Structure formats: C-alpha cells, structure tokens
Amino acid sequence: MYAQNQRLIFGTVYDETTSETIIGASILDKKSGKGTTTDNHGRYSLWIPSDCDSALLEVSYLGYVSQRMIPSCDVSEINWKLHESSFYLKEVEVNIKRAKTLDPTPSTFKISKTELDVLPGLAGEKDLVRYFQLTPGVQQAGDGNTGLFIRGGSNDQNLFLLDDMPLYHIHHLGNIVSTFNTDIIKSAELFLGAFPAEYGGRLSSIVDVRTKDGDMHRHHQSITLGLLTSKIHLDGPIIKEKASYVASFRINTMPIFKWFFDTNMGFLMYDANLKLNYILSTKSRLYFSFYTGEDAMNYDVDGTEESFTSKIATTWGNRAISLRLNQTLSPQLQLNLIGGHSTYHYGEKSMLNFYNPDKVLEGHYKSNFMSSISDNFFIAKGKYSLSNIMRIQAGYNFYYHVYNPGKSVVKQSGLDLNEVNFSMGYPRTNAHEHSIFTDITIDNLHGFGLNMGIRENVIFTEGITFHDLQPRLLLTRKITDELALRASVSRMWQPFHLISNNGAGIPADYRIPAMPDAPPAISNQTSIAVNYKPEQSNYEFSAEAYYKKMENLVDLKEGVTYTTDFAPWEKILAVDGDGKSKGIDMLVRKVSGLSTGWIGVSLAQAKRQFVDLNGGEEFPYKYDRLLDVGCLFQQQLTSRFIVSATWVFGTGLPYNIPRSQFVDLEGNNVLLYGKMNEFRQKTYHRLDIGVSYKTKKLKYESVWDFSIINLYNRRNPYMYRVSSSMHGVKLYEFSLFPFLPSLSYSIRF
C-alpha cells in the first residue's frame, strides 16, 4: 500500500497555553500538497517523502498563529503547540480544506469557537443550537424554540451527543436556551446527511459536541453575570502535565417569564458539567464526563371570589455520565472504549383546593404524571489509517433502553366530591439494542472521493425482534482544483417515537418504544451537491439538493390527550405515517480574515400523511417553510472590540385555526376546523446585534457583552389563541420577544 520512498509522521496538536488538544487543526505538506486534520483527540498521521528536506510542514487552525517546520530525517513523532492569536488574522486559513475540494466527508457544518464566542446572545446567553439554526437545512422554528428541525424532520429525530453521552432533551427555560453551556464547548459538528456509519438511532441529524479537557498548567476561574443566566466555570490541573478537570455551573438569574407574560409564573433551571482528564501514558488517556440539568416551572391560579386555588408544576431534566478510554495502539490505529448511562425524566403535578364562602377547605384534588427514558450503553470503535488517502473505521454499540412512557397518580377527596385514589399508566418496556458498523474513506481514487459504510441494527424488546441494514454512500468527483460534485445516499432508523401533547405543560414530549403496531421509524435520503472553494479567496460556496422519505412515523390521533386517556396504544396512536421532504440548501461563507460569516438559504417543502389524520390526505408538516434565510456577520474591529449581527427570515409556518362555529343543543359553542395545517402564520424575520469588549490585565481578563434582540421590534408570532362567543370567533396572536437589550459581564482569572 505504501511507496518505499514515504515515511509516516504522526503526533498531537496542542494549545500552547493550556495543553488542550485541538480538534480539526490542519497539517499540510506545502511541497507535495498532501495533508490531513486532527481527530477528536487532537491526533494526526501523515505520510511524507522519506528524502531529507523534501517536506515543509505547516499546521494551522482558525484563531491561532500558524507554524511551519522542515522535519528532520530521524523524527517520526512531531507534536505541535499553537499560540492563540489576538486577532482573526487575514492570513490564517485552513489550508487543507482549500486543497481538498475532493473531500469525501458527509454533509456537515462545523463551528468555529471564535465565531460562537461573539454570537449575539439572548440576555447575554450565547447558544450553540441557535448557532446551528442559522445554517441552511435547519428550519427556523420561531422565537422561544431551541429545537432543530432539519429537512422535514422533528426535533426528536436529532441525536445529541455530549462527550459521547446521548441527551434526549436539550432545552432550558421553556425552549429559550439549550443544554449546551458554551463556556465548556471545545468543538461541535452538525451532520445533515450521508451520516457516517458510526452514528445511528435518529433520522435527521447528528450533533456531536466535545467539551474542553482543562488546563494542565494553571488554575482558572470565571464568573458570568447576565440577565438570563449566571455561570461559574473552573478548570485547571489536578496533577500538572498529568491530570486536569473542568467544572461549570449555570442557573437562571432574572424572572424573564414574568417580564414577558406578566404572570405569576415561577421558573428555576440549572445545569452542571464536570470532566476529568487523566494521561495514563503517552499513548493512553482516560476521560470521565458528567452532566446534570433540571428545569422546574410552576404557576398559581386563584378562582373567582377565592373559591379555589390551583398550583401547577412541570419539571424535566437530564442526567448523564460516561467513562472513555482512548488508546493509541500504533501511529495508524486508534481505539476508543466508552461506557455510560443517560436518563431523561418529565413530570407534571397539579393540585386544586376548593373553599366554601367562609374560606374553609372543602375539597382537594391532586394529580402527578411521570414519564422517563434511560439508557445504559457501551461503545467500542477503532480507526485505522492505511495511507494519506485511505482510512477504515469499525465498531460495536450496545444500548439497554428502559422506557416509562407515562403514569398518573390521582387523588380526590372532600365534601360533595367522589373519593378517588387510583394509579394508571402505559406499560414499562425494556429493549436491548445492538449495532455493528464499518466504513472506509478514500480521499482520491482516480479523481473520485469515496465514503462507504454500512450499519446493522438489531433490537430485542418484549419477545419481538426488529432489525435493519443501513447503507451509506458518499461519492465526490473533482471537476477542477476548486470545484467538486458530491452525491450521497443514506438510510437511518429510530428505535423510539416521540409524542407531543399540545394541551400539556412545557415541554410536552413523551417517548414511547417501538412495538409491533409502531415499528422503528426509517428515513432514506438522497442528495447531490456542488462545492466551490476558490484558491485565492476567503470564501466558500456550496449548494445541495436533497429528497428524504420517512416511514413508520407515529402521532396522536385527533382528540386524544396523552396524559389522561391511557387507552391501549392502538386506540390513541396514528401509525404507519409517511413523511416526504425535498429542497435546496445554499451557503456562501467567509472562512477567514478580520470579518467572517455566512448567508444560508433554504428552499424546501415537508409533508406528512397518516390514514387516521386529516381524512387520510397529505398535509403540510408543522415546520414546513418554503423559504428560510439565516445570516451571520462578525467583524474584529480591534484586539478588544468585536461586533456581530444575525438576521433570519422565514415564510409562515402551517397552523390550525377554526373556520367557523355552531351552537349545539346544550348551548355550547363548537368550533369547526378544516383540513390539517391549511393556514399559514405571518412571515417571520428578526435582526439581532452584539458587541463584545475584552480587556486583559496581568492577573485577569474580562468581557462585556452587549446585545439587542429584535433590533427593529418585529412582532413575530409565538402562539395563537382562539376565543369563541355568540358574536363569533376571534383569533389572538401573541409575540414573545420585543426590542430587548441585554448585558452580561464575565471575568476570568
């Protein structure tokens, strides 16, 4: 496989100050044009000519000063330590990306940490998911929604990984901010299509987030005070040059719901992250990661003339833990062993007290609904580099799923009230999921790039077996040194279904297992794309057309309330649903220089069809937008000042509103609806701006972040309510974010 006149260079790329490994750094032989990038552990391997002085290596990463060297003849391992630059230098370019228009990697979008740091934030809170919402292919869901709705898919069809730990719900504060605390993010990548074979279990996308390892030399502390959240961040060495830690804690600060809605709603959220990093040897590292997060929303309602009081509370949260061993068996072979646990829980509690005119308690009602899903998992995967252009990866995943779809406990007692004390729920289900995968990547084979993989999934649950073979293929054809075409096909499946109950609290998401009447959902996606990367330009251009077909989708039948009906599955579920989506995603991105950013445009259509919904006719999916635009601009004015702006635009989302009403025999007003999602909300658009000011003293550095959300005060629709009376039907539109300035202050020492 290897020519005799080649030798292997390998090593790791570090941050010089903290000794953090750098993911995605580029290593390029300037003479031969061959190059590679560092993996998720900062490691690389590269074959160069064996003749002395025949190679000139350059390593670069956006936001760091590039380094060059001529490797000596007797050196094989070269470790790099890059120094962070004060400016976004114009000459800093990820050179390997420019050399490889024939890059056979799937449809991905990688974040730049420097871009994420200066993104305008809601009340000073920057958000990773909101960053991804600006990219083409991700539909804008509107204000107050941090979900990802990708190419006609729902939010549960995205696999969110935090240091290999799956998280089932990634929203805080009623979907205003996400679970991911940007203070600890090291890298993140969004996969939109032609998914690598190592990923599975979801239909629409993969979000792979890696957290920082911690400074191996010095201890650091930072405190952030903001209108929405406040944070504490700690990191440093446990044993210098041997072990380090990262810890963060975040909690909500201000009563933002009371400001927006003028209600007596109370809200509490927090999350915490901990990561330990231990160097066992030069070839082996051990990582421990832990995450916990919780939200609690409650509000009180008093009846007329104090005849009753009501307290309603909704809680949800994630817990996740993992232990990961990264072993370098040889310069070409990497092995990862990962074990852990993840759980998500959701609950609704309500309590009513009834009083007589003398304010004496006469009756009491209490209900408690609980739902959860948990995973115990083990993952083993290895990657082998045969040459500069060929890599093989294979692995095995095991998940033990425990589904508790929902259970209610209801108690009622008092004067003139029937005595009630019962417990009802959906059956608990356990499932064993096994998967094996392998793929091969060839960068350049006679002008073609190739990524070909296959994944086999098998689930054993309640005496039933489901299995599915999922091929993935990505083929790239180089037209010129700057222009390439790319085509892909992929198949994914999902072993659970998400049910959303619009009549419940926030968030109202319930996960149910695959079953004979509702087998695992499947998606098949094809796409064709063109990529253009001019050699002497800081810009990149791409366009991708796709078609996605989904099968075995599940929803609630019309009129069903998930938390109270508790009927057999076949009576409440609409099954065998189909989904179709198609569109074109276009992106223009400036990747380097003092100003960076992009313009992303999506033209798309998404539809669903169920036998038991809408009379069996096809209808627009609730997140179907014909036109979606996301823009990001960032400008480094000085070493201290950075300005940024985001603008989004989207045509109206489908919506259900009544056509008319009639009065029944008992005098009640009854609303009549037409076809499902036949109406459209008004157009959505919003401009946010931000200014970041950094100062650095001898012992500490500080950052002031000022932002304005909704600069021109667009009253975008958040929700609609219908009022029915003898005078007719009225539709009320509610908005969430008005013109909203915010300020946050961070100090790091």
N, C-alpha and C positions, 0 to 999 in steps of 0.2 A: 504494500500500500504506500509506503514512504520511499521517496527517492533517496539514494545514498548520499547525495550532496545536501541533505537537510538535517537540521538538529532541532530539538524541542526546547523552547524557552517557556517557563511557567513561573507563577508566583501569585502575589496578592497585592491589591491596590488599597492603600490606607489613607485616611485623613491624617495629616502630619501632626495636628494639634491634639486630637482625641484618640488616635489609633483605631477609630471606627473604620470598618471595611466599607468600600464604596461599590455600590451595585450599579452596573451599567456603564462603567468607565471604558473608554475606547483605547485599545493598544494597536498601533499601526506601524508596520514596517514601511517607512517612507520610500524606500528604494524599490521594493518589489510590489508595493500596493496591497499586500496581504495584511489582514487584521482580524481582530476579534474583540469581544466585550466581556467584562467580568460578570460572573454569575451572581446568584442571590447571596453568596458568601464572599464576594469580592475577589474570587479566584479566576485565573485565566490560564490558557495554554496556547502557544503559537509556534508553528514550525517556520524557521527562517533558514536561509542558506548557511551551510556549515563553514564556508570560507570566512576567514577573519576579515573584519572591516567591510563585510558585504551587506550589512544591515544597519539601518538607522531607525531605532525605535522611538515612538512618541506616544505618550499617554495623555489623555485629555478627558475632562469632564466639566460640564457647564457650571460656572461659578468657581472654578479652580484654575490655577496657573498651570499651563501645560509644561511637561518635561520631556526632554529628549536625551538619548544616550546611544553610544555605539557599544553593543555588548561584546565583552572580551571572549576569546575563543574557548576558555576553560570554565565558563559560567553557564549554568543551566537555570538556576532559580534566581529571579530578579523581582524583588519586592519594591514597590513604589510608595512614596509618601508625598501626597499632593498638598499644597498650601492653598487655603481658600483665598480668593481674590476679594478686594473691597468693591470692585466694580463688576458689572457684567461686561467683560471685555469684548470688543468687537471681533478680535481675532480668535476668540475661543469658539471652536466648532467641534462637533462630534464627527471627526473626520471619517470614521469607519462607516457612519451612516451615509455619507456622501459617496464613498467609494462603492457601496453595496446597494445600488438600485435593484439588484437581483436578490434582495433579502427575502428568503423563504420563511418569514415568520408570519403568524396569523394576524388578523385584523386587531391591532392593539392601539392603546393610547397610554403612554407613559407620562407620569407627572414629572415636572421639574420642581424640586423642593423650593428653589428660589422663587419660582412663579407662585407656588402655593402660599409662601410666606407673606406675599404682598397682595393677595387676592382681597378685594373688599369684603368685609365680614358683616354679618348681621349683628348689630350691637357689639362689634369688636370680635365676634367669634368667627374665625375662618373655618371653612368646612371642605373636606375632601370630596364628599359626594356632590356638593354644589359645584365644585370644580369640574367634575365629570359631566354634570348636567349641561355644561356649555359646549360639549363636544357633539359632532354630528352623529346621528344614530340614536341619541338619547333624547327622548321626548321631554319637553318642559311640562311638568305636572302642575305648575302654578305656585302661588305663594303658600308658604307653610307646608311644603311637601318635599322631604329629602329623599324620596324614593327614586329608583332608577327604572324607567320604563323604556326598554330597549327593543327596537324593531318589532313592535307589536306585542311585546311580552309584558307580563305583570311584574310587580316588584319582587314577589317570592321566587321568580324564575332566575334570580341572580345569586350566584354563590359568592358570599363574602367571607374571605379568609383573613384572619389576623394572626400572623405568625403560625400559619397552618391550622388555626382553630376556626371551625365554621361557626359563624354567628347568624342566627335566624332572624333577628330583628335589629336593625341598625339605626333606630330613630330615638331621639330625645325630645322632650318638650312638645309633645303632640306633633311630631314630624317637622319641627323647625330647624333643629340641628341634628347631625348624625353622631353615631357612637365613636367615630374615629377622632381622637384628640390630635390635632396637627402638631403639637409640641413633641410628640414621640415618633412621628412618622419618618421613616428613613427612605422608603421608596413605595410606590404603588403603581399597579398596572391594571388596565381595563381591557379585557378580551371581548370582542364583539362577535367574532365569527371564526370558523375553521379552528375551533378550540384545540389546543394541544391535548394529546391523548391522556396526559396525567390528570386532567381535570374532568369531572363528571358530576352528575347529580342535579344539574339545573339546565334550563332550556335556552336562556337568553344571553347570559354573560358571566364572566368570572372577574371578580375584583380581588386581586392578590396584594395585600398590604403587609409590608415588613417594617418593624419598629427598630429604633436605634438600639445599639448594644451597650452604650455607656462609655464615658471617657476612662481610659486605662491609666491616666496620669494624675488628673486633678479632679477634685470635687466641685460640683456646680449646683447652684440653687437658683430657681427663678420663680417669680410670683407675678401673676397677671390679674389685674382688677378690671373688670368690664361690666357693662350694663346688663348683659345677659348672663354671662358666666364668669366665674373667677377660678383660677387654677394655681396649683403648686407643682413644680417639677424639680426632681432631684436626680442627679446621676454622678457617678464617679467610680473610682477603683475600690474594690474590696481587698484585693491583693494586687499591688502595682504590677503592670505588664502581665498579669495572670488572670484576674477576675474583675468584673465590673458589674454595675447594677444601673437600672433606670427605673424610677418610680414617679408616678404622676397621679394627681387627684384633681377632680373638677366638680364644681357644684354650681347650681343656678344662683344668681345674685338678686335680681330685681323681679317684682311681681308683674311680669310682662303681660300675662293674660288679663290681669285686672286693668292695665293701661289700655289694651286693645279693645276689650269687650265690655269694660265697665261692669264686671260681675264680681260676685264673692267667691270666685273660683280660686282654690289654693293649689300650688304646684311645687313639687320638690323633685329634683333629679340630681344624681351624682354618678360618676364613674371613676374607676381607679385602674391603673395599669402597673404591672411590675414585671421586670425582665432581668434575669441573671445570666451572665455570660462567663463561662469558665474555659480557659485554654488548657486542655488535658495534655497536649503536646503540640509540636509544630504541625502535625497532620490531623489533629482531632480537637473538636470543640463541642461543648455541651451547653445547651440553651434551655432555660426554664422561663415560660411565659404564663402570666395570669391576668385575666380581665374580669371585672365585675362592674355591673351598671344597673341602676334601678330608677324607675320613674313612678311617681305617685301623684295622681290628680284627684282632687275632691272638691265638691261644691255642695252648698246647703240651699234648700228651698223651703220657705215658710208658706203655709197655706193661708187662704183668706181668713181674716179675723183670727189668726193664730189657731186655726182648727187642727192643724197638723204641722209637723216638721219633718223634713226629709234630708238625709245625708247620703250622698252617692260618692263612691271612691273607685277609681280604676288604677291598677298597678300593673307594671310589666318590667321585665329585666332579663339580662343575660348573665351567665357565669361560664367561664371557660378557662381551661388550664392545659398546658402541653409541656412535654419534655422532648427535646430534639437533640440527636447526636449527628454531627456532621463529621464524616471520616474521609480523609484523602488516602485512598489505597495506593494510588500511584499518580504521577502528574496528569495522567489521562483519565483516571477513574475516580469518581466521587460517589459516596454512599450516604444517604440520609435515612435515619430511623426516627419515627415520630409516634408518640403515643399521647393520648389526652382524653379530655371529657369536655362536653359543651352542653348547656341546657338553656332553654328559654321558657319563661312562665308568663302567664297572663291571668288577671283576675278582676272581677267586678263585684263590688259589695254595695248593697243598698239597705237602708234602714228607715222605716217610717214610724212615727209616733202620733197617735190620734188623741185629741183632747176634747173634753166637753166644754160648754160655755164658761165653766168655772176654772178652766185651765187644769183640770185633773186628768191624768193619763188614763185613757180607757181602752186603748188597743195598741198592739205592737206588731210590726211586720219586719222580717229580716231575711235577706237572701244573699247567697255567696256563690258565685260562679268561678270555676278554676279550670284552666287549660294549660298544657305544657307539652314540650317535646325535648328529649335529651339524647345525646349520642356518646358512646364510648368508642374510640377509634384507634386504629394502628395503621401506620403507613410506612412502607419500605420502598425506596426508589433509588436507582443508580443511573449515572450518566457517564458515558464513555466517549472520548474524542478520538476518532481514528486518524484524523488529519485536520488541517485548517478548514476544510470544506465539508467534513462529514462527522456527524455526531449521532449516537444511539442512546436512547433512554428507555428504561423499562421499570416496572414496579407493581406493587400489590397494595390494595387498600381494603381494610375491614372496618365496617361500622355496625355497632349494635344500637339500633334505634328503639326508643321507648316512647310511644305515643299515648298521651292522655288527652283525647280530643275535647273533652269538656264534661263537667259535673256540677250540678247545682244542689245546694242545701237550702231549703226554705222552711222558715218557722213563722207561725202566726198565732196570736192569742189575743183575747180581750173581750170586752162587752160587745155584744151584737156581732161578733166575728167568729167564724168557724175555726175550731182548733186545727192547725196544720203543722205537721212536722214530718217532712219527707226528704229523701235524697234521690235524685235522678241523674242519669248521665249516659254518655256514649261509652262503648266498651273500650277498655285499655288494650293496646296492641303492641307486641314486640316484633321486631324484624331484624334478621341478620343479612347484611349486605356485603357481598364480596365483589371485588373487581380487580382485573389484571389489565395492564396496558403496556404497549410498546410503541415507539415511533422512531423514525430515522429522519434526519435533516441533512440535505446535501445543498450546499450553497451555490455551486456552479458545476453543472454537468452538461457540457456542450451547449452553453448558452441558456440552460434551464436551471431554476432553483426548485427544490422539492422538499416538502414536509409531509410525510405519510405516516399515519398512525392508526391504531385500532385499539378499542377498549371493549371488554366484555363485562357486563354487569349481571349479577345473579342475586335475587332477594328471596329469602325463605321467611314466610310470615303466616302464622296460624294454619300450618299444614298446606300452604299454597306456595308455589314457586313461580317467580317471574324472572325472565332473563332477556337480555337484548345485546346484540352485537352492534357496535357503533364505530363505523369507519370515519376517518377524517383525512382529507387530501387537500393540499395546497400546492399549486403549480405556478411558478413565476417564469416569465420569458423576458429576457433582456432584449430591448429594441435598440437602444443606444446606451452609452455610458451613463446617461442621465434619465433615461426613460425605460420603464418596465411595465408589463402587463401581468396581472395576477388573477387566477381563478381558483375557487375553492368549493368544496362540498363537505358537509359535516352532519352528523347525527348525534343528538343528545337525548337523554331521558331524565325523568324526575320521579323519585320513589314516593312522593307525598303530594298532596293537593292543599292549597290554601283557600280558605273560605273567608269572605269578608261580609260582615253583617252591618249594613248601613245604619241600623237602628240602635247600635250599641255605643259604648263609650269610645274613647280614642286611646290607642288604636284598636280596631276591632278585627283582629286577624286570628284565625284558628286553623291549625294544621291537622289534617286527617291523613291516615296512611292509605297506601294503595290497597285495593281489595278487589275481589272478583268482579263486582259491578263497576268499579272505577280503577282500572289498571294504571300503571305508571304512565304519565304523560310523555309524549315523544315530539321532538321537533326535527325537521330536516331542512337544512338551509344551504342554498347555493348563492354564490356571488362572483362577480367579475369586477376588477378594479384596475385603475391606471395610476401609477406613481411617477412624479416628475420631480427630480432633485437637481437643479442646475449646479454645476461645479463651482462657478464663481458667484454664487448668490447665497444670501442668508435665508432664502425662502424655500419652502417645500409645498408641493401641490399634489392633491390626490382626489380621486372620485371613485366611488364604489356603488354598484347596483346590486341589489340582493332580492331574493324571494325566499320566504320562510313559510313552511306548512307545519302546523301543530295539530296533534291528535290526542284523544283521550282527556280533553280538558273537562274540568268539573266546576260547577257553580251551584248556588242555592236555587231551588225552584221559586217562582214568584209567590210572594205572600208568606214565606217561611221565615220564622225568627229562630236563629240557631241556638240561642241561649235559653230558650223556653220550650221549644217544641219536643225535642228528644224522641222523635219518631224513628223507626228503622231507617237506615241510610237510603233505601230505595224510595222512600216516601218524601224525603226532603231534598235529595240531590238531583240536579240536572247533570247527566253524564254523557259520555261519548261526544263531547263538544269538539268542534274543529275551529282552528284559527288560521287565518291567512294574512300575511303582511308582505308588502313589497315597497321598494323605494330606492332612492338615490341619495347617498351621503357625499358631500363635497367639503373639502377642507383646504384653506390657504393658511399656512403657518410660518411665522418668522421665528427661527430657532436660535438665533444668536445676535449679539450686538447690545447696545445700550437700551434698545427698545425691543420687546418681544411680545408675542401674542398670536391670535389666530381669528379667523372668521370661518365658522362652520355652518353649513346649510343642509337641511334635510327636506326632501320631498317624499312623502310616504303615505301609505294607506294601510289600515289594520281593521280586520273584520272578524267576527265570531259567529258561530252558528250552533244551536242546540235544538234538538227535537222538542224539548219541553219549555223553551223560551221563545217569545216573540212569534208564536204560532209556527215555529219551525223554520222561519225565514231568517236569512242572514241579516246581521245588524252591525253598525259601526262599534268597534271596541271603545270603551270609555276614555282611553288615552290616545285616540286616533287624531293626529294633527296632520293636515295636508302640508303645511309649510312650517318649518321650525328653524330659527336662526339663533346662533349663540356667538357672541363676540367677546374677546378678551384683549385688553391692551395694557401694557406695563412699560413704564419709562423710568430709567435711572437718571435722575437729574444731577445729583451729586453723590458723593460717597455716603451721605446721610439721608437724602430725600429720594423717595420712590413714589411715583403716582401710578394709579391703576384705575381701570374702568371696565365694567362689564355691561353689555346690552343684550337683551333677549327679546325675541319676537316669536309669536306663535298664533296661528289661526285658532278659532274657537274649538273647544272640546265638545264632544257629544254630551247631551244631557236629556233627562226625562222630566218633562213638565206636563201637567194635565191639559187636555184640550177643552174640556167643558165639565159641567157638573149637573146633577139632578137631585131631587129631594125624594127619598124613599118613603115608604108607607108610615114609618115612625117619625118622619120629620127631619131625618138626618141628611146633611149634605154629603153626597157621594161624588168623588172625583172620577172622571173618565180619562184614561190615558190612551194614547195612540200607539204607534209602533215604538219599539225599544230604541232609545237614544236617537230619536228623529230630529231633535232640536240641537242647536249649537250655542255655546256661550259666546260672548263677545271676544274680540281679538285681545290677546294678552301681550303686553310689552312693558319693559321696565329698564331703567338705567341706574346703575349703582357706581359710585366713585369712591376712591380711597386714597389716603395719603399716609405714608409711613415715614417716620422720622427717627433715625437711630443716632445715639450718642455712645461713645466708648471712652471710659475713663481707665485709669490704671488698674483698678480693682473690680470694676463692674461695667456693664453696658446696659442701656435702657432703650426701649422702643415705645414711641407714642403712635397709636393707630387711630386715625380719624376717618370715618366713613359716613356716607349718606346713602341710605337705601331709598330707592324710588325717587330719584332727584327731581323729576318733573311731576311727582304726585299723581301718577296714573292710578285710577281706582279699578284695579283688576278684580275680577270675580273670584271670591274664595268659596262661597256656597250660596245656594238659593233656598228660599223657603216659600211655601205656598200657603196662602190664607183663603179660606172658603167661608162665605157668608151668603145671606139671602140677596145681597147686592152683586154677587158674582165672585169670581176667582181672582185673587191678586198675587202677583209674583214679586218677592222681595229679594234683592241682590245685596250680599254682604261682602265687603272687602276687608283684607287683613292688614296690610302694611301701607300706611300713608307715607308722606315725606318723613323720613326717620333718620336724623343724625345720631351718631353714636361715637363713643370714645373709649379706648382701653389703654392701659399702661402696663408695660412689662419691664421688670428689672431682673437681670441675670448677674450673678456674682459667684 
